[in-house]
């Protein structure tokens, strides 16, 4: 029995799942509570919070393609995992000693590039290593999203008990464990022409945008995903300041959204195979329009729970559609690079702009007690993203339906 358990733990898919769960446990604390930590522990204003998060997004426009070209030249796929995890750990360690705005800004800028650089690496590893073994991708990605729930719920409770620096302690510990998890992953040689000059690898990554379908997909999905920005910047602050919710309840509300995401990925991922990736992205855009418009009306607490369930559409459906289309267009070898190009040239600039807008909007509207109205700006962005998704949907390819299910 012990040998069987050891054998199961040695599976590449299991190791990738553990890595992803650790990453998303940190993600679950970083996204909802980083603004709270910056406000409470460092005294940042809403504009400063938006500036810090937005500049990090703009930096990824340059850093993403450069990182992709660098990773394509490594002999082991684990190289970017080590690099980014070490940067995050060192960054959080240094933030314990730093209070000056300029220094905090500079450190978080570097960490932001590292954190978002890990996203496509972790996602691509999970997709690649769960393709033929156990656990299957839907279960593995669902468990990773469940780890997000753990991160947001646990840290919310820790803040109520120990104050905002509990956020830092959790994120520092997770970053250190990511280094260990990366070392535990089995070495994977990188395919392709690693001997090509750096400039050639860089040009090859940028050249992916010549595929019009891929370009349309990343900008549609990028805009839809970017509509989460106001929620990330001000969502928790609106709940705790305007609606007087506790940090624990705010964390639980975040968890409701991710539980919907987990359920979608674990229980519905196979069922959604009868739909094209384009259809999933379009559904995500429509869900975003409904979700952000409703939140702008400062709905009662009981309504926040069903609105959080729409995260299955705004995030999970858009994400799954994008991942499936990227995999279909570029295959295992080029998917990590394609994901980094998506993050750098579509997702990052869209999120950076909407984050910057969100910080300024919240700062202005919060002064008059109308912070929730800022969500309407995200509705506008969602309409544009949904329009692009509709154009993508018109170009969709037919999909083969699983046995017993009608084709789309």
LOMAR-220582 format. One record per residue (C-alpha): x, y, z. Coordinates in Angstrom, 3 decimals. Example, Ala and Ser with C-alpha at 12.3 -4.5 7.8 and 13.67 -1.06 7.14 Angstrom:
+----------+----------+----------+
!        X !        Y !        Z !
+----------+----------+----------+
!   12.300 !   -4.500 !    7.800 !
!   13.670 !   -1.060 !    7.140 !
+----------+----------+----------+
END
This chain:
+----------+----------+----------+
!        X !        Y !        Z !
+----------+----------+----------+
!    0.000 !    0.000 !    0.000 !
!    2.863 !    2.332 !    0.873 !
!    4.554 !    1.474 !   -2.419 !
!    1.311 !    2.173 !   -4.286 !
!    0.948 !    5.572 !   -2.594 !
!    4.578 !    6.396 !   -3.367 !
!    4.052 !    5.370 !   -6.977 !
!    0.974 !    7.586 !   -7.266 !
!    2.802 !   10.571 !   -5.804 !
!    5.604 !   10.037 !   -8.312 !
!    3.273 !   10.523 !  -11.268 !
!    4.079 !   13.666 !  -13.287 !
!    0.414 !   14.715 !  -13.234 !
!    0.274 !   14.491 !   -9.443 !
!    3.429 !   16.574 !   -9.062 !
!    2.073 !   19.179 !  -11.461 !
!   -1.203 !   19.237 !   -9.504 !
!    0.632 !   19.838 !   -6.222 !
!    2.612 !   22.673 !   -7.820 !
!   -0.591 !   24.211 !   -9.198 !
!   -2.408 !   23.874 !   -5.864 !
!    0.390 !   25.693 !   -4.046 !
!    0.439 !   28.444 !   -6.653 !
!   -3.309 !   28.982 !   -6.492 !
!   -3.330 !   28.901 !   -2.691 !
!   -1.091 !   31.963 !   -2.972 !
!   -3.204 !   33.399 !   -5.783 !
!   -6.257 !   33.122 !   -3.515 !
!   -4.629 !   35.428 !   -0.997 !
!   -2.873 !   37.766 !   -3.412 !
!   -5.754 !   38.800 !   -5.650 !
!   -8.443 !   39.692 !   -3.071 !
!   -6.191 !   40.845 !   -0.228 !
!   -3.138 !   42.542 !   -1.762 !
!   -5.071 !   45.861 !   -1.992 !
!   -6.109 !   45.440 !    1.660 !
!   -2.496 !   44.799 !    2.707 !
!   -1.223 !   47.807 !    0.750 !
!   -3.919 !   50.028 !    2.268 !
!   -3.782 !   48.812 !    5.873 !
!   -0.114 !   47.876 !    6.281 !
!    1.534 !   50.412 !    3.973 !
!   -1.032 !   53.232 !    3.892 !
!   -1.490 !   53.248 !    0.117 !
!   -4.398 !   55.195 !   -1.371 !
!   -6.751 !   53.760 !   -3.985 !
!   -4.851 !   55.582 !   -6.740 !
!   -1.515 !   54.238 !   -5.524 !
!   -2.891 !   50.692 !   -5.348 !
!   -4.196 !   50.993 !   -8.890 !
!   -0.863 !   52.454 !  -10.045 !
!    1.178 !   49.644 !   -8.487 !
!   -0.996 !   46.948 !  -10.027 !
!   -1.302 !   48.684 !  -13.398 !
!    2.405 !   49.403 !  -13.939 !
!    3.119 !   45.761 !  -13.202 !
!    0.693 !   44.863 !  -15.970 !
!    2.344 !   47.209 !  -18.451 !
!    5.775 !   45.778 !  -17.613 !
!    4.588 !   42.321 !  -18.668 !
!    4.114 !   43.600 !  -22.234 !
!    7.912 !   43.672 !  -22.538 !
!    8.863 !   41.039 !  -19.976 !
!    6.447 !   38.375 !  -21.281 !
!    7.911 !   37.881 !  -24.783 !
!   11.451 !   38.197 !  -23.406 !
!   10.717 !   35.561 !  -20.778 !
!    9.128 !   33.261 !  -23.371 !
!   12.189 !   33.535 !  -25.616 !
!   14.493 !   32.887 !  -22.655 !
!   12.468 !   29.842 !  -21.518 !
!   12.462 !   28.411 !  -25.061 !
!   16.254 !   28.345 !  -24.888 !
!   16.501 !   26.416 !  -21.606 !
!   17.235 !   22.684 !  -21.545 !
!   14.685 !   22.024 !  -18.772 !
!   11.071 !   23.209 !  -18.591 !
!   11.488 !   23.748 !  -14.835 !
!   13.890 !   26.684 !  -15.326 !
!   11.219 !   29.439 !  -15.319 !
!    9.516 !   27.766 !  -12.328 !
!   12.715 !   28.103 !  -10.308 !
!   13.481 !   31.632 !  -11.486 !
!   10.048 !   33.094 !  -10.778 !
!    9.586 !   31.271 !   -7.450 !
!   12.945 !   32.504 !   -6.175 !
!   12.135 !   36.085 !   -7.230 !
!    8.790 !   35.932 !   -5.396 !
!   10.347 !   34.524 !   -2.224 !
!   13.128 !   37.111 !   -2.184 !
!   10.637 !   39.875 !   -2.910 !
!    8.289 !   39.003 !   -0.063 !
!   11.236 !   38.626 !    2.307 !
!   12.452 !   42.125 !    1.452 !
!    8.974 !   43.646 !    1.894 !
!    9.149 !   42.787 !    5.598 !
!   11.813 !   45.483 !    5.975 !
!   10.583 !   48.109 !    3.475 !
!    7.923 !   50.799 !    3.958 !
!    8.920 !   53.562 !    1.534 !
!    6.395 !   53.811 !   -1.319 !
!    9.006 !   53.964 !   -4.080 !
!   10.826 !   50.872 !   -2.799 !
!    7.614 !   48.918 !   -2.228 !
!    6.505 !   49.928 !   -5.711 !
!    9.771 !   48.735 !   -7.299 !
!    9.755 !   45.412 !   -5.457 !
!    6.130 !   44.658 !   -6.274 !
!    6.782 !   45.585 !   -9.911 !
!    9.464 !   42.893 !  -10.169 !
!    7.356 !   40.393 !   -8.245 !
!    4.359 !   41.090 !  -10.468 !
!    6.342 !   40.064 !  -13.553 !
!    7.478 !   36.894 !  -11.767 !
!    4.011 !   36.020 !  -10.492 !
!    2.277 !   36.423 !  -13.830 !
!    5.194 !   34.702 !  -15.534 !
!    4.409 !   31.638 !  -13.429 !
!    0.767 !   31.565 !  -14.558 !
!    1.322 !   30.248 !  -18.107 !
!    4.146 !   27.964 !  -16.972 !
!    1.988 !   26.315 !  -14.300 !
!   -1.064 !   26.123 !  -16.566 !
!    0.903 !   24.617 !  -19.457 !
!    2.593 !   22.051 !  -17.189 !
!   -0.763 !   21.012 !  -15.747 !
!   -2.341 !   20.681 !  -19.188 !
!    0.633 !   18.753 !  -20.583 !
!    1.294 !   16.357 !  -17.708 !
!   -2.330 !   15.380 !  -17.046 !
!   -3.173 !   14.637 !  -20.675 !
!   -2.592 !   10.874 !  -20.565 !
!   -2.434 !    9.920 !  -16.884 !
!   -4.159 !   10.520 !  -13.570 !
!   -5.484 !   12.962 !  -12.520 !
!   -7.222 !   14.214 !  -15.641 !
!   -6.964 !   17.923 !  -16.416 !
!  -10.476 !   18.869 !  -15.271 !
!   -9.947 !   17.309 !  -11.828 !
!   -6.415 !   18.676 !  -11.478 !
!   -7.408 !   22.216 !  -12.485 !
!  -10.474 !   22.000 !  -10.248 !
!   -8.277 !   21.049 !   -7.285 !
!   -6.016 !   23.998 !   -8.061 !
!   -9.027 !   26.299 !   -8.030 !
!  -10.128 !   24.703 !   -4.747 !
!   -6.729 !   25.698 !   -3.362 !
!   -7.639 !   29.277 !   -4.298 !
!  -10.686 !   28.888 !   -2.043 !
!   -8.462 !   27.702 !    0.792 !
!   -6.147 !   30.660 !    0.308 !
!   -8.883 !   33.303 !    0.255 !
!  -10.897 !   31.798 !    3.138 !
!   -7.971 !   31.038 !    5.449 !
!   -6.268 !   34.385 !    4.903 !
!   -9.558 !   36.229 !    5.418 !
!   -9.898 !   34.549 !    8.813 !
!   -6.237 !   35.180 !    9.666 !
!   -6.653 !   38.904 !    8.938 !
!   -9.559 !   39.113 !   11.374 !
!   -7.445 !   37.411 !   14.027 !
!   -3.938 !   38.723 !   13.413 !
!   -4.163 !   41.788 !   11.183 !
!   -3.105 !   42.553 !    7.586 !
!    0.434 !   41.185 !    7.933 !
!   -1.090 !   37.695 !    7.923 !
!   -1.364 !   38.231 !    4.148 !
!    2.399 !   38.674 !    3.908 !
!    3.148 !   35.596 !    6.051 !
!    0.934 !   33.366 !    3.895 !
!    2.371 !   34.613 !    0.601 !
!    5.982 !   34.365 !    1.773 !
!    5.438 !   30.767 !    2.930 !
!    3.710 !   29.776 !   -0.329 !
!    6.513 !   31.303 !   -2.419 !
!    9.145 !   29.318 !   -0.521 !
!    7.158 !   26.104 !   -0.970 !
!    6.914 !   26.762 !   -4.706 !
!   10.704 !   26.486 !   -4.924 !
!   10.492 !   23.057 !   -3.273 !
!    7.628 !   21.985 !   -5.552 !
!    9.563 !   23.058 !   -8.654 !
!   12.528 !   20.967 !   -7.510 !
!   10.165 !   17.986 !   -7.000 !
!    8.953 !   18.160 !  -10.610 !
!   10.647 !   15.704 !  -12.956 !
!   13.122 !   17.231 !  -15.409 !
!   11.519 !   17.860 !  -18.800 !
!   13.673 !   18.639 !  -21.827 !
!   12.491 !   21.531 !  -23.965 !
!   11.731 !   20.659 !  -27.597 !
!   12.267 !   22.867 !  -30.587 !
!   15.358 !   24.695 !  -31.744 !
!   17.054 !   25.719 !  -28.518 !
!   20.228 !   26.618 !  -30.397 !
!   18.480 !   29.380 !  -32.327 !
!   19.617 !   32.909 !  -31.404 !
!   17.623 !   34.685 !  -28.704 !
!   16.392 !   37.260 !  -31.228 !
!   15.033 !   34.492 !  -33.472 !
!   13.168 !   32.853 !  -30.598 !
!   11.773 !   36.246 !  -29.602 !
!   10.599 !   36.977 !  -33.174 !
!    9.043 !   33.507 !  -33.399 !
!    6.934 !   34.162 !  -30.317 !
!    5.745 !   37.563 !  -31.554 !
!    5.055 !   35.982 !  -34.930 !
!    2.232 !   33.936 !  -33.437 !
!    0.059 !   37.031 !  -33.796 !
!    0.128 !   36.533 !  -37.566 !
!   -2.445 !   33.790 !  -37.002 !
!   -5.599 !   35.916 !  -37.159 !
!   -7.732 !   33.400 !  -35.286 !
!   -5.224 !   33.182 !  -32.442 !
!   -4.939 !   36.986 !  -32.325 !
!   -8.712 !   37.419 !  -32.221 !
!   -8.997 !   34.795 !  -29.497 !
!   -6.390 !   36.310 !  -27.187 !
!   -7.809 !   39.821 !  -27.444 !
!  -11.405 !   38.650 !  -26.923 !
!  -10.472 !   36.484 !  -23.935 !
!   -8.030 !   39.102 !  -22.650 !
!  -10.664 !   41.832 !  -22.552 !
!  -13.252 !   39.577 !  -20.913 !
!  -10.763 !   38.488 !  -18.258 !
!   -9.667 !   42.103 !  -17.767 !
!  -13.186 !   43.019 !  -16.655 !
!  -12.337 !   41.416 !  -13.300 !
!   -9.982 !   44.343 !  -12.597 !
!  -12.403 !   46.587 !  -10.731 !
!  -13.486 !   43.603 !   -8.657 !
!   -9.855 !   42.785 !   -7.848 !
!   -8.968 !   46.381 !   -6.949 !
!  -12.120 !   47.446 !   -5.127 !
!  -14.378 !   44.420 !   -4.626 !
!  -13.199 !   43.530 !   -1.135 !
!  -12.941 !   47.208 !   -0.164 !
!  -16.542 !   47.852 !   -1.258 !
!  -17.774 !   44.837 !    0.681 !
!  -15.873 !   45.672 !    3.866 !
!  -16.148 !   49.485 !    3.780 !
!  -19.443 !   50.246 !    2.019 !
!  -21.449 !   47.168 !    2.965 !
!  -19.761 !   46.623 !    6.348 !
!  -19.013 !   42.943 !    5.721 !
!  -16.331 !   41.215 !    7.782 !
!  -13.093 !   40.100 !    6.152 !
!  -14.171 !   36.513 !    6.816 !
!  -17.431 !   36.984 !    4.906 !
!  -15.578 !   38.800 !    2.123 !
!  -13.181 !   35.863 !    1.857 !
!  -16.115 !   33.460 !    1.813 !
!  -17.757 !   35.406 !   -1.012 !
!  -14.566 !   35.076 !   -3.017 !
!  -14.690 !   31.383 !   -2.238 !
!  -18.238 !   31.067 !   -3.596 !
!  -17.041 !   32.315 !   -6.961 !
!  -14.139 !   29.920 !   -7.027 !
!  -16.327 !   27.021 !   -5.857 !
!  -18.447 !   27.693 !   -8.952 !
!  -15.235 !   27.649 !  -10.987 !
!  -14.144 !   24.375 !   -9.357 !
!  -17.501 !   22.747 !  -10.007 !
!  -17.426 !   23.890 !  -13.619 !
!  -13.936 !   22.493 !  -14.222 !
!  -14.369 !   19.205 !  -12.353 !
!  -17.933 !   18.273 !  -13.213 !
!  -18.701 !   20.139 !  -16.441 !
!  -15.342 !   20.256 !  -18.266 !
!  -15.989 !   16.956 !  -20.090 !
!  -19.580 !   17.958 !  -20.884 !
!  -18.429 !   21.267 !  -22.364 !
!  -16.338 !   19.372 !  -24.930 !
!  -19.446 !   19.310 !  -27.133 !
!  -19.105 !   23.089 !  -27.438 !
!  -16.408 !   24.863 !  -29.389 !
!  -13.837 !   26.963 !  -27.498 !
!  -15.317 !   29.999 !  -29.253 !
!  -18.714 !   29.295 !  -27.695 !
!  -17.225 !   29.069 !  -24.205 !
!  -15.468 !   32.423 !  -24.618 !
!  -18.677 !   34.049 !  -25.892 !
!  -20.582 !   32.669 !  -22.884 !
!  -17.917 !   34.146 !  -20.618 !
!  -18.394 !   37.582 !  -22.171 !
!  -22.169 !   37.521 !  -21.742 !
!  -21.748 !   36.435 !  -18.114 !
!  -19.401 !   39.384 !  -17.507 !
!  -21.954 !   41.880 !  -18.807 !
!  -24.583 !   40.546 !  -16.408 !
!  -22.257 !   40.190 !  -13.402 !
!  -20.641 !   43.631 !  -13.381 !
!  -23.855 !   45.478 !  -14.202 !
!  -25.600 !   43.827 !  -11.260 !
!  -22.711 !   44.560 !   -8.849 !
!  -22.769 !   48.229 !   -9.840 !
!  -26.200 !   48.466 !   -8.207 !
!  -24.758 !   47.551 !   -4.773 !
!  -27.104 !   44.560 !   -4.383 !
!  -28.063 !   43.137 !   -0.970 !
!  -25.818 !   40.541 !    0.623 !
!  -28.044 !   37.593 !   -0.287 !
!  -27.745 !   38.504 !   -3.978 !
!  -23.949 !   38.611 !   -3.852 !
!  -23.836 !   34.833 !   -3.573 !
!  -25.617 !   34.003 !   -6.870 !
!  -23.695 !   36.813 !   -8.592 !
!  -20.458 !   35.202 !   -7.457 !
!  -21.602 !   31.963 !   -9.101 !
!  -21.285 !   33.791 !  -12.434 !
!  -17.528 !   33.445 !  -11.975 !
!  -18.025 !   30.053 !  -13.636 !
!  -18.797 !   32.024 !  -16.780 !
!  -16.663 !   35.160 !  -16.527 !
!  -13.524 !   33.245 !  -15.604 !
!  -13.861 !   29.453 !  -15.987 !
!  -15.629 !   29.309 !  -19.352 !
!  -13.401 !   32.026 !  -20.845 !
!  -10.281 !   30.364 !  -19.436 !
!  -11.196 !   26.865 !  -20.608 !
!  -12.091 !   28.087 !  -24.084 !
!   -8.795 !   29.939 !  -24.386 !
!   -6.712 !   27.004 !  -23.139 !
!   -8.399 !   24.546 !  -25.486 !
!   -8.006 !   26.784 !  -28.515 !
!   -4.346 !   27.509 !  -27.718 !
!   -3.627 !   23.798 !  -27.329 !
!   -5.411 !   23.009 !  -30.600 !
!   -3.574 !   25.739 !  -32.530 !
!   -0.055 !   25.280 !  -31.135 !
!    0.327 !   21.842 !  -29.504 !
!    2.349 !   20.880 !  -26.422 !
!    5.694 !   22.345 !  -27.471 !
!    4.469 !   25.839 !  -28.280 !
!    1.589 !   26.181 !  -25.804 !
!    3.739 !   27.688 !  -22.984 !
!    5.088 !   30.304 !  -25.400 !
!    1.615 !   30.980 !  -26.807 !
!    0.288 !   31.422 !  -23.263 !
!    3.060 !   33.885 !  -22.429 !
!    2.353 !   35.850 !  -25.632 !
!   -1.330 !   35.920 !  -24.680 !
!   -0.497 !   37.125 !  -21.182 !
!    1.985 !   39.735 !  -22.409 !
!    0.315 !   41.229 !  -25.460 !
!   -3.405 !   40.815 !  -24.758 !
!   -4.190 !   39.965 !  -21.154 !
!   -1.507 !   42.094 !  -19.457 !
!   -2.118 !   45.407 !  -21.276 !
!   -5.893 !   44.998 !  -21.006 !
!   -5.638 !   44.254 !  -17.291 !
!   -3.111 !   47.034 !  -16.757 !
!   -5.328 !   49.651 !  -18.373 !
!   -8.499 !   48.483 !  -16.630 !
!   -6.647 !   48.228 !  -13.313 !
!   -5.314 !   51.765 !  -13.626 !
!   -8.794 !   52.999 !  -14.493 !
!  -10.251 !   50.996 !  -11.620 !
!   -7.921 !   52.533 !   -9.045 !
!   -8.687 !   56.074 !  -10.176 !
!  -12.428 !   55.395 !  -10.446 !
!  -12.604 !   53.873 !   -6.992 !
!  -10.632 !   56.764 !   -5.499 !
!  -13.036 !   59.279 !   -7.080 !
!  -16.324 !   57.433 !   -6.536 !
!  -15.498 !   56.200 !   -3.031 !
!  -15.192 !   59.789 !   -1.833 !
!  -18.886 !   60.236 !   -2.601 !
!  -19.947 !   56.803 !   -1.319 !
!  -20.683 !   55.475 !   -4.836 !
!  -17.727 !   53.146 !   -5.331 !
!  -19.897 !   50.347 !   -6.733 !
!  -20.761 !   52.418 !   -9.820 !
!  -17.215 !   51.792 !  -11.044 !
!  -18.319 !   48.304 !  -12.081 !
!  -20.133 !   49.884 !  -15.045 !
!  -16.751 !   50.633 !  -16.610 !
!  -16.140 !   46.890 !  -16.629 !
!  -19.524 !   46.331 !  -18.267 !
!  -18.371 !   48.585 !  -21.109 !
!  -15.136 !   46.602 !  -21.538 !
!  -17.117 !   43.347 !  -21.393 !
!  -19.315 !   44.547 !  -24.262 !
!  -16.223 !   45.121 !  -26.437 !
!  -14.733 !   41.747 !  -25.491 !
!  -18.036 !   40.001 !  -26.166 !
!  -18.212 !   41.662 !  -29.578 !
!  -14.777 !   40.230 !  -30.437 !
!  -15.865 !   36.856 !  -29.057 !
!  -18.878 !   36.937 !  -31.364 !
!  -16.601 !   37.589 !  -34.373 !
!  -14.460 !   34.661 !  -33.212 !
!  -17.568 !   32.509 !  -32.841 !
!  -18.508 !   33.211 !  -36.464 !
!  -15.160 !   31.634 !  -37.460 !
!  -15.638 !   28.579 !  -35.256 !
!  -14.885 !   25.042 !  -36.395 !
!  -17.333 !   22.189 !  -35.844 !
!  -16.614 !   19.875 !  -32.896 !
!  -17.235 !   16.185 !  -32.624 !
!  -19.779 !   15.479 !  -29.904 !
!  -19.122 !   12.803 !  -27.263 !
!  -21.186 !    9.666 !  -27.576 !
!  -24.850 !   10.323 !  -26.867 !
!  -24.588 !   14.084 !  -27.210 !
!  -25.709 !   16.129 !  -30.219 !
!  -23.125 !   18.195 !  -32.054 !
!  -23.251 !   21.979 !  -31.608 !
+----------+----------+----------+
END
